[in-house]
């Protein structure tokens, strides 16, 4: 079984991403990274990406090609502040899943590494929160 299956599959990843984007919607500095008015398409993309990464369906690649995570984010100035805000919402969303300690640690480890890898710009302003 894959990690995807171990933690509950599609419903768990859908809940994670839905909760994450609730936080993003109310976070103006982070919302700058999402140019679309409707966060629904971004939610779908992130859900499909995470499902595929953790051993679920390959829907992301079938619809969008190779993930190329860093390349897909280069058009956006991802600052350390935005990384930290992204992680704040994502880790809060992970906490709502009530995963085992081991599964939560695995998920968090990947999310933190990915968030740090995507930083490609300096902070433009201080954290308003």
TAGIUR-V890719 format. One record per residue. RES is the residue in three letters. PHI is phi in whole degrees, 0 to 359 (999 if undefined). PSI is psi in whole degrees, 0 to 359 (none if undefined). D_LAST is the distance of its C-alpha to the last C-alpha in Angstrom with 2 decimals. Layout:
BEGIN
res = (RES:RES)
phi = (PHI:PHI)
psi = (PSI:PSI)
d_last = (D_LAST:D_LAST)
END
This chain:
BEGIN
res = (UNK:UNK:UNK:UNK:UNK:UNK:UNK:UNK:UNK:UNK:UNK:UNK:UNK:UNK:UNK:UNK:UNK:UNK:UNK:UNK:UNK:UNK:UNK:UNK:UNK:UNK:UNK:UNK:UNK:UNK:UNK:UNK:UNK:UNK:UNK:UNK:UNK:UNK:UNK:UNK:UNK:UNK:UNK:UNK:UNK:UNK:UNK:UNK:UNK:UNK:UNK:UNK:UNK:UNK:UNK:UNK:UNK:UNK:UNK:UNK:UNK:UNK:UNK:UNK:UNK:UNK:UNK:UNK:UNK:UNK:UNK:UNK:UNK:UNK:UNK:UNK:UNK:UNK:UNK:UNK:UNK:UNK:UNK:UNK:UNK:UNK:UNK:UNK:UNK:UNK:UNK:UNK:UNK:UNK:UNK:UNK:UNK:UNK:UNK:UNK:UNK:UNK:UNK:UNK:UNK:UNK:UNK:UNK:UNK:UNK:UNK:UNK:UNK:UNK:UNK:UNK:UNK:UNK:UNK:UNK:UNK:UNK:UNK:UNK:UNK:UNK:UNK:UNK:UNK)
phi = (999:272:303:308:292:305:267:119:67:307:299:289:292:296:295:302:289:299:294:302:289:298:292:300:301:254:233:309:298:281:301:303:283:241:291:289:300:264:282:305:298:295:300:298:297:295:300:298:299:295:301:295:303:266:100:270:300:265:301:303:296:297:269:236:86:303:303:41:309:295:298:293:261:298:293:250:280:263:263:303:298:293:303:295:292:301:296:303:289:292:291:296:294:301:299:286:281:55:281:297:302:296:294:297:298:297:296:297:304:296:299:293:299:296:298:292:294:276:296:221:208:280:298:268:205:280:295:283:276)
psi = (147:168:318:309:318:321:358:3:213:316:325:316:324:318:318:308:322:315:319:312:340:318:318:319:330:23:86:314:325:325:336:334:351:91:337:139:317:124:354:312:321:320:315:315:314:317:310:319:310:320:313:314:320:17:12:201:154:33:322:306:323:323:328:356:192:139:317:56:308:316:319:341:354:331:347:138:102:110:165:323:314:323:312:321:319:313:322:311:321:317:326:320:318:318:333:346:341:49:165:160:318:314:319:317:319:313:313:318:312:313:320:314:316:317:318:324:331:351:128:12:159:159:138:336:171:157:120:348:none)
d_last = (41.12:37.94:34.47:33.85:36.79:36.03:32.70:34.03:34.05:32.87:31.55:29.18:27.82:27.55:25.57:23.21:22.51:22.40:19.73:17.67:17.92:16.93:13.42:13.67:15.00:11.97:9.47:10.47:9.75:11.62:14.03:15.36:17.24:19.17:21.50:23.48:22.95:23.84:21.99:25.25:26.90:23.98:23.99:27.74:27.63:25.16:27.15:30.41:29.23:28.10:31.25:33.42:31.78:32.33:35.92:35.89:37.40:37.46:36.44:33.75:36.41:38.98:36.85:34.87:36.82:35.70:31.95:31.47:27.81:27.00:29.24:27.76:24.29:25.62:25.39:21.58:19.53:17.66:15.47:14.34:10.64:11.90:14.11:11.58:9.66:13.28:14.34:11.76:13.21:16.65:17.02:16.05:18.69:21.14:20.91:22.13:25.26:26.81:28.48:30.66:29.13:31.06:30.00:26.32:26.60:28.41:25.90:22.86:24.83:25.47:21.98:20.53:23.44:23.15:19.46:20.26:23.41:21.84:19.77:21.81:19.86:17.97:14.37:14.62:11.62:8.95:5.55:3.82:0.00)
END
